Amino acid sequence: MNVVDLARKHNGYRESCANLIASENVTSPAVEEAYGLGKDLGHRYAEGENEVAGHPVSRHYQGQRYIKQVEAATADLLHEVFGTDFVEPRAISGCNANQAAFRGLTDLSHKSMMMAVALPSGGHISHDYAGLAGQMIGLQTANFAYDEEAMNIDVEGSKEIIRATKPGFVVFGASLFPFPHPIEELAPVAREVGAFVVYDAAHVLGLVAGGQFQQPLDHVDFVTASTHKTFPGPQGGVILGRVKGDERLERAARGIQRAVFPKSVSNHHLRRFPALGVTALEMLEFGEGYASMVVNNAKAAAETLHDEGLNVLGEDLGFTESHQVVVDVRELGGGTEVAERLEEARIILNKNLLPYDELGEEADPSGIRIGFQEVTRLGFDVADTRYLCRLLVRALRGEPSAVKEEVTEFVKDRDVRYGFSSLEEAEAHLPAPD
């Protein structure tokens, strides 16, 4: 097999598809250029310590004259987007960000219990005993009480569990995440028992940046996230907080930093830093319009799919307040069959457990999860989204191959919106170089 030819074929294939996977996105031309600009950074190491603001304090290699400044400037742009004073941008993925946060807070709390959303209710494997929380850090995991009808954490039941288990920290946020979590109601209860409060914003960070979802940093201690889902940057992770003036949180932030370096990351993939900084700049310039359009498209999609007869969850709640739409497809053959049939029509999405599924049904769950952040970046408006959803339904109810050409024609030659068209355009929004 020719690896170069296969990579080219992949690019052509995915460019011919409508991508509705809720955990993916595309970067702008400016971010792509910034990634290319970091070519030499991609060959370098920068082990060392950071101050809480994310600025390098010491580095254990030479050749750092500009690397340190690139890292500091990227951290400052993230501070500006999220209004933070603590940022740890060296995590190389969202899971790695969770690993560092969980390890650092465990070391400080001296407790082996954490609390999060259960996997069938939308929790991420990194929050679970079967994933890094349990298998890498050795934590026991308790789950929030969950209201299947509300598709959300049950507040009163969860208060009882928090008080009974007294975890070292609780984790809000999820992979199946159509509605904001009750952080304002439950964070004070967590603190009542001495627990830290973490919010995994991997899926919704771009919506948070655009002010179109709950603002977790107003209520929680730390936010972990990926930087490549609704936040449309290069692949990587980040940890955020507001810690200045709170000695306990500052100690926790330093513990989290130590859990990144030296405990879990040596080379923190420097090439992505200019691209991450430009993405943050795009969120400052375009974030509100982008995030608003993502949510509008998701709502329109849910309404259209519901009107076409699909079992879209959350009808009484307005279907969604995020980029995600959740559909029960048991009557259509289940999540696996539906996802595979839609790929035949060049519509890419993923099967997903639903809150009433059982663990062990991951191979063929009841649902599908549909995300609208990438097509929004590619210029889809509400009318485009409704049309694509009608194609999706036709593919499910007819012959997928009959829809394939319409999908491919509909998505081709689209330019990225809500971003800079070139690095030169982005630089016009940055301070003049020294």
C-alpha positions as CSV (number, residue, x, y, z in Angstrom):
1,M,0.0,0.0,0.0
2,N,1.2,3.5,-0.8
3,V,0.8,5.6,2.3
4,V,1.0,8.9,0.4
5,D,-1.7,7.8,-2.1
6,L,-3.9,6.6,0.7
7,A,-3.7,9.9,2.4
8,R,-4.6,11.7,-0.8
9,K,-7.6,9.3,-1.2
10,H,-8.7,10.0,2.3
11,N,-8.7,13.7,1.7
12,G,-10.7,13.4,-1.4
13,Y,-13.2,11.0,0.2
14,R,-13.9,13.1,3.3
15,E,-14.2,16.3,1.2
16,S,-17.0,14.5,-0.7
17,C,-18.9,13.9,2.5
18,A,-21.1,15.9,4.8
19,N,-19.4,15.5,8.2
20,L,-21.8,15.5,11.2
21,I,-19.5,13.9,13.8
22,A,-19.9,16.0,16.9
23,S,-16.3,15.8,17.9
24,E,-14.6,17.1,14.7
25,N,-14.2,20.4,12.9
26,V,-12.1,22.1,10.2
27,T,-9.6,24.8,10.6
28,S,-9.5,28.1,8.7
29,P,-6.9,28.9,6.0
30,A,-5.2,31.2,8.5
31,V,-4.9,28.5,11.1
32,E,-3.6,26.1,8.4
33,E,-1.0,28.7,7.5
34,A,-0.1,29.2,11.2
35,Y,0.4,25.4,11.5
36,G,2.7,25.5,8.5
37,L,4.6,28.5,10.1
38,G,5.3,26.3,13.1
39,K,7.2,23.7,11.0
40,D,10.5,24.2,12.9
41,L,8.6,24.2,16.2
42,G,7.4,20.7,15.3
43,H,11.0,19.5,15.6
44,R,11.7,21.0,19.0
45,Y,11.5,20.3,22.7
46,A,10.6,22.8,25.5
47,E,10.5,20.8,28.8
48,G,10.3,23.0,31.8
49,E,8.1,24.8,34.3
50,N,5.3,27.4,33.7
51,E,3.9,30.1,35.9
52,V,0.2,29.8,36.6
53,A,-0.6,32.2,33.7
54,G,0.9,29.7,31.3
55,H,4.1,31.7,30.6
56,P,7.3,29.7,30.7
57,V,9.5,30.2,33.7
58,S,12.3,27.8,32.9
59,R,13.2,25.5,30.1
60,H,15.7,22.7,30.2
61,Y,16.8,23.0,26.5
62,Q,18.7,25.7,24.7
63,G,17.2,27.4,21.6
64,Q,14.2,28.7,23.5
65,R,14.5,32.4,22.7
66,Y,11.3,32.6,20.6
67,I,9.6,29.3,21.7
68,K,9.0,30.8,25.1
69,Q,7.5,33.9,23.6
70,V,5.2,31.9,21.3
71,E,3.9,29.9,24.3
72,A,3.3,33.0,26.3
73,A,1.5,34.8,23.5
74,T,-0.7,31.8,22.9
75,A,-1.6,31.7,26.6
76,D,-2.4,35.4,26.6
77,L,-4.9,35.0,23.7
78,L,-6.6,32.2,25.5
79,H,-6.9,34.3,28.6
80,E,-8.5,37.0,26.5
81,V,-11.1,34.7,25.1
82,F,-12.1,33.0,28.4
83,G,-11.3,35.7,31.0
84,T,-9.0,33.4,32.9
85,D,-5.8,33.8,34.9
86,F,-4.7,30.2,34.8
87,V,-4.1,28.4,31.5
88,E,-2.3,25.1,30.9
89,P,-2.0,24.8,27.1
90,R,0.6,22.0,27.0
91,A,-1.9,19.1,27.3
92,I,-1.7,17.3,23.9
93,S,-5.4,16.1,23.9
94,G,-8.6,16.5,25.8
95,C,-8.0,13.1,27.5
96,N,-4.5,14.3,28.5
97,A,-6.0,17.4,30.0
98,N,-8.4,15.3,32.0
99,Q,-5.6,13.1,33.1
100,A,-3.6,16.0,34.4
101,A,-6.5,17.7,36.1
102,F,-7.6,14.4,37.8
103,R,-4.1,13.5,38.8
104,G,-3.3,17.0,40.2
105,L,-6.6,17.2,42.2
106,T,-6.3,13.7,43.5
107,D,-2.8,14.4,44.8
108,L,-4.1,17.5,46.6
109,S,-7.4,16.1,47.9
110,H,-5.9,12.8,49.0
111,K,-9.2,11.1,48.0
112,S,-9.7,8.2,45.7
113,M,-13.3,9.0,44.7
114,M,-14.5,11.2,41.9
115,M,-18.0,11.8,40.5
116,A,-19.1,12.2,36.9
117,V,-21.9,11.4,34.4
118,A,-22.3,7.7,33.7
119,L,-21.3,6.5,30.2
120,P,-24.8,5.6,29.0
121,S,-25.9,9.1,30.1
122,G,-23.3,10.7,28.0
123,G,-20.2,10.6,30.1
124,H,-16.8,10.2,28.5
125,I,-14.7,7.1,29.0
126,S,-11.9,9.2,30.5
127,H,-14.3,10.0,33.4
128,D,-15.0,6.3,34.1
129,Y,-13.5,3.5,36.1
130,A,-13.0,1.6,32.9
131,G,-11.0,4.5,31.4
132,L,-8.1,6.6,32.5
133,A,-9.8,7.8,35.8
134,G,-9.9,4.2,37.0
135,Q,-7.3,2.3,35.1
136,M,-4.5,5.0,35.0
137,I,-5.1,7.0,38.2
138,G,-6.8,4.3,40.3
139,L,-9.9,6.3,41.1
140,Q,-13.3,5.0,42.2
141,T,-16.1,6.7,40.2
142,A,-19.5,7.5,41.5
143,N,-22.2,8.7,39.0
144,F,-24.6,11.6,39.2
145,A,-28.2,10.7,39.4
146,Y,-29.7,11.2,35.9
147,D,-33.1,12.2,34.6
148,E,-33.7,10.4,31.3
149,E,-36.7,12.6,30.5
150,A,-34.8,15.8,31.0
151,M,-31.7,14.3,29.4
152,N,-29.7,15.9,32.2
153,I,-28.3,15.4,35.7
154,D,-30.9,15.1,38.4
155,V,-30.2,17.8,40.9
156,E,-31.8,16.5,44.1
157,G,-30.6,13.0,43.6
158,S,-27.1,14.1,42.9
159,K,-27.0,16.3,46.0
160,E,-27.6,13.2,48.1
161,I,-24.9,11.2,46.2
162,I,-22.3,14.0,46.6
163,R,-23.0,14.3,50.3
164,A,-22.8,10.5,50.8
165,T,-19.7,9.8,48.8
166,K,-17.7,13.0,49.5
167,P,-15.6,12.8,46.4
168,G,-12.3,14.6,45.9
169,F,-13.7,16.3,42.9
170,V,-16.8,16.2,40.7
171,V,-16.8,16.5,36.9
172,F,-19.5,18.1,34.8
173,G,-19.6,18.0,31.0
174,A,-20.1,15.0,28.7
175,S,-19.8,13.6,25.2
176,L,-23.6,13.4,24.7
177,F,-24.2,17.0,25.7
178,P,-27.4,18.7,24.3
179,F,-28.2,20.7,27.4
180,P,-26.2,22.7,30.0
181,H,-25.5,20.9,33.2
182,P,-26.8,22.2,36.5
183,I,-23.4,23.5,37.7
184,E,-24.9,26.5,39.5
185,E,-27.1,24.2,41.7
186,L,-24.5,21.5,42.4
187,A,-21.1,23.2,42.6
188,P,-21.9,24.7,46.0
189,V,-22.9,21.2,47.3
190,A,-19.5,19.8,46.0
191,R,-17.7,22.5,47.8
192,E,-19.7,21.8,50.9
193,V,-18.0,18.4,51.2
194,G,-14.6,19.8,50.2
195,A,-14.6,18.7,46.6
196,F,-13.1,20.5,43.6
197,V,-15.3,21.2,40.7
198,V,-14.2,20.4,37.1
199,Y,-16.1,21.0,33.9
200,D,-15.1,19.0,30.8
201,A,-15.9,21.4,28.0
202,A,-14.3,19.3,25.2
203,H,-17.5,19.4,23.2
204,V,-18.7,22.9,23.9
205,L,-15.6,25.0,24.3
206,G,-16.3,26.9,21.1
207,L,-19.9,27.6,22.2
208,V,-18.6,28.8,25.5
209,A,-16.1,31.1,23.8
210,G,-18.9,32.5,21.6
211,G,-21.2,33.1,24.7
212,Q,-23.9,30.7,23.4
213,F,-23.7,28.1,26.1
214,Q,-23.4,28.2,29.9
215,Q,-20.3,29.9,31.2
216,P,-18.7,27.3,33.4
217,L,-15.9,29.4,34.8
218,D,-18.5,31.5,36.6
219,H,-19.2,28.5,38.8
220,V,-16.5,25.8,38.6
221,D,-12.8,25.6,39.6
222,F,-11.3,24.2,36.4
223,V,-12.3,23.6,32.8
224,T,-10.7,20.9,30.7
225,A,-11.2,20.7,27.0
226,S,-10.1,19.6,23.5
227,T,-9.2,22.4,21.1
228,H,-10.5,20.9,17.9
229,K,-14.3,20.2,18.3
230,T,-16.6,23.2,18.5
231,F,-13.4,25.2,19.3
232,P,-12.1,24.9,15.7
233,G,-8.3,24.7,16.3
234,P,-5.5,22.2,15.9
235,Q,-5.8,18.9,17.8
236,G,-4.8,19.3,21.4
237,G,-6.0,20.0,24.9
238,V,-6.2,22.9,27.4
239,I,-7.0,23.5,31.1
240,L,-8.4,26.8,32.3
241,G,-9.2,28.4,35.6
242,R,-9.6,31.6,37.6
243,V,-7.4,31.0,40.6
244,K,-5.7,34.2,41.6
245,G,-6.3,35.2,45.2
246,D,-7.4,31.7,46.2
247,E,-4.5,29.9,47.8
248,R,-6.2,26.4,47.5
249,L,-7.0,26.9,43.9
250,E,-3.5,28.2,43.1
251,R,-2.0,25.1,44.8
252,A,-4.3,23.0,42.7
253,A,-3.3,24.8,39.5
254,R,0.3,24.2,40.3
255,G,-0.4,20.5,41.0
256,I,-2.2,20.2,37.6
257,Q,0.8,21.8,35.9
258,R,3.1,19.2,37.5
259,A,0.7,16.5,36.3
260,V,1.3,17.8,32.8
261,F,5.0,18.2,33.1
262,P,6.8,16.1,34.2
263,K,4.2,13.5,34.9
264,S,2.4,13.0,31.6
265,V,3.9,15.2,28.8
266,S,7.5,15.7,27.8
267,N,7.2,17.2,24.3
268,H,4.0,19.2,24.2
269,H,3.8,19.4,20.4
270,L,5.0,23.0,19.9
271,R,4.0,23.2,16.3
272,R,0.3,23.6,17.2
273,F,0.8,26.7,19.3
274,P,0.8,29.4,16.6
275,A,-2.3,27.7,15.1
276,L,-4.0,27.6,18.6
277,G,-3.2,31.3,19.1
278,V,-4.8,32.2,15.7
279,T,-7.8,30.1,16.5
280,A,-8.3,32.0,19.8
281,L,-8.0,35.2,17.8
282,E,-10.7,34.0,15.5
283,M,-13.0,33.3,18.5
284,L,-12.5,36.9,19.6
285,E,-13.4,38.2,16.2
286,F,-16.0,35.7,15.0
287,G,-16.9,33.5,18.0
288,E,-20.3,34.9,18.9
289,G,-21.7,34.7,15.3
290,Y,-20.2,31.3,14.8
291,A,-21.5,29.8,18.0
292,S,-25.0,31.3,17.5
293,M,-25.2,29.9,14.0
294,V,-24.1,26.4,15.2
295,V,-26.9,26.3,17.8
296,N,-29.4,27.7,15.3
297,N,-28.4,25.0,12.8
298,A,-28.7,22.3,15.4
299,K,-32.1,23.4,16.4
300,A,-33.3,23.6,12.8
301,A,-31.9,20.1,12.2
302,A,-33.7,18.7,15.2
303,E,-37.0,20.2,14.1
304,T,-36.6,19.0,10.5
305,L,-35.7,15.4,11.5
306,H,-38.6,15.4,14.0
307,D,-41.0,16.7,11.3
308,E,-39.8,14.0,9.0
309,G,-40.8,11.4,11.5
310,L,-37.5,10.5,13.3
311,N,-37.5,10.0,17.1
312,V,-35.4,13.1,18.1
313,L,-34.9,13.2,21.8
314,G,-35.7,16.3,23.9
315,E,-38.8,17.5,22.1
316,D,-40.3,19.1,25.2
317,L,-37.0,20.8,25.9
318,G,-36.6,22.4,22.5
319,F,-34.4,19.4,21.3
320,T,-31.0,21.0,22.0
321,E,-29.1,24.0,23.2
322,S,-25.7,22.9,21.9
323,H,-24.3,21.7,18.6
324,Q,-25.6,18.2,19.2
325,V,-28.9,16.5,18.1
326,V,-29.7,13.0,19.6
327,V,-31.9,10.5,17.7
328,D,-33.2,7.2,18.8
329,V,-33.0,4.9,15.8
330,R,-33.9,1.5,17.1
331,E,-36.9,1.4,14.7
332,L,-34.5,2.0,11.8
333,G,-32.1,-0.9,12.8
334,G,-30.1,0.6,15.6
335,G,-27.1,3.0,15.8
336,T,-24.6,0.8,14.0
337,E,-26.7,0.0,11.0
338,V,-27.9,3.6,10.6
339,A,-24.4,5.1,10.8
340,E,-23.1,2.6,8.2
341,R,-26.1,3.2,5.9
342,L,-25.6,7.0,6.1
343,E,-21.9,6.6,5.2
344,E,-23.0,5.0,2.0
345,A,-24.8,8.2,1.3
346,R,-21.6,10.2,2.2
347,I,-23.2,11.5,5.5
348,I,-20.7,10.8,8.3
349,L,-21.9,10.6,11.9
350,N,-21.5,8.2,14.8
351,K,-23.6,5.7,16.8
352,N,-24.1,6.5,20.4
353,L,-25.4,5.1,23.7
354,L,-28.6,6.7,24.9
355,P,-29.4,7.2,28.6
356,Y,-31.6,4.2,28.8
357,D,-29.1,1.8,27.1
358,E,-27.1,-0.6,29.2
359,L,-23.3,-0.8,29.4
360,G,-22.2,-3.5,27.1
361,E,-24.4,-2.3,24.2
362,E,-21.7,0.1,22.9
363,A,-21.3,-2.1,19.7
364,D,-24.9,-1.5,18.7
365,P,-26.5,1.3,20.8
366,S,-29.9,2.7,20.3
367,G,-28.9,6.1,19.1
368,I,-26.9,8.4,16.8
369,R,-25.3,11.7,17.8
370,I,-25.3,14.4,15.2
371,G,-23.1,17.6,15.4
372,F,-23.4,20.8,13.3
373,Q,-20.3,22.7,14.1
374,E,-18.3,21.6,11.0
375,V,-21.0,22.2,8.4
376,T,-21.6,25.6,10.1
377,R,-17.9,26.5,9.6
378,L,-18.4,25.5,5.9
379,G,-21.1,28.1,5.5
380,F,-24.3,26.1,6.1
381,D,-27.2,28.3,7.1
382,V,-30.6,27.0,8.4
383,A,-31.9,26.4,4.9
384,D,-28.8,24.3,4.0
385,T,-29.1,22.4,7.2
386,R,-32.8,21.5,6.7
387,Y,-32.0,20.4,3.1
388,L,-29.2,18.1,4.3
389,C,-31.4,16.6,7.0
390,R,-34.0,15.8,4.4
391,L,-31.3,14.0,2.3
392,L,-30.4,12.1,5.5
393,V,-33.9,10.9,5.9
394,R,-34.2,9.9,2.3
395,A,-31.0,7.9,2.7
396,L,-32.5,6.0,5.6
397,R,-35.8,5.3,4.0
398,G,-34.6,4.6,0.5
399,E,-31.4,3.6,-1.2
400,P,-28.4,5.4,0.3
401,S,-26.5,5.3,-3.0
402,A,-29.3,7.3,-4.7
403,V,-28.6,10.2,-2.4
404,K,-24.8,10.1,-2.5
405,E,-24.3,12.3,-5.5
406,E,-26.7,14.9,-4.2
407,V,-24.8,15.1,-0.9
408,T,-21.4,15.3,-2.6
409,E,-22.6,18.0,-4.9
410,F,-24.1,19.9,-2.0
411,V,-20.9,20.0,0.1
412,K,-18.3,20.5,-2.6
413,D,-16.3,23.7,-3.0
414,R,-17.3,25.3,0.3
415,D,-15.0,27.8,2.0
416,V,-14.5,28.0,5.7
417,R,-16.5,30.8,7.4
418,Y,-16.1,32.5,10.8
419,G,-12.3,32.6,10.4
420,F,-9.6,34.5,8.7
421,S,-8.9,33.8,5.0
422,S,-5.2,34.2,5.4
423,L,-2.5,34.6,8.0
424,E,-2.0,38.1,6.8
425,E,-5.6,38.9,7.6
426,A,-5.2,37.4,11.1
427,E,-2.0,39.4,11.7
428,A,-3.9,42.7,11.1
429,H,-5.7,41.9,14.4
430,L,-2.5,41.3,16.4
431,P,-0.1,43.8,17.9
432,A,2.6,45.0,15.5
433,P,5.7,42.9,15.7
434,D,8.7,44.2,17.7
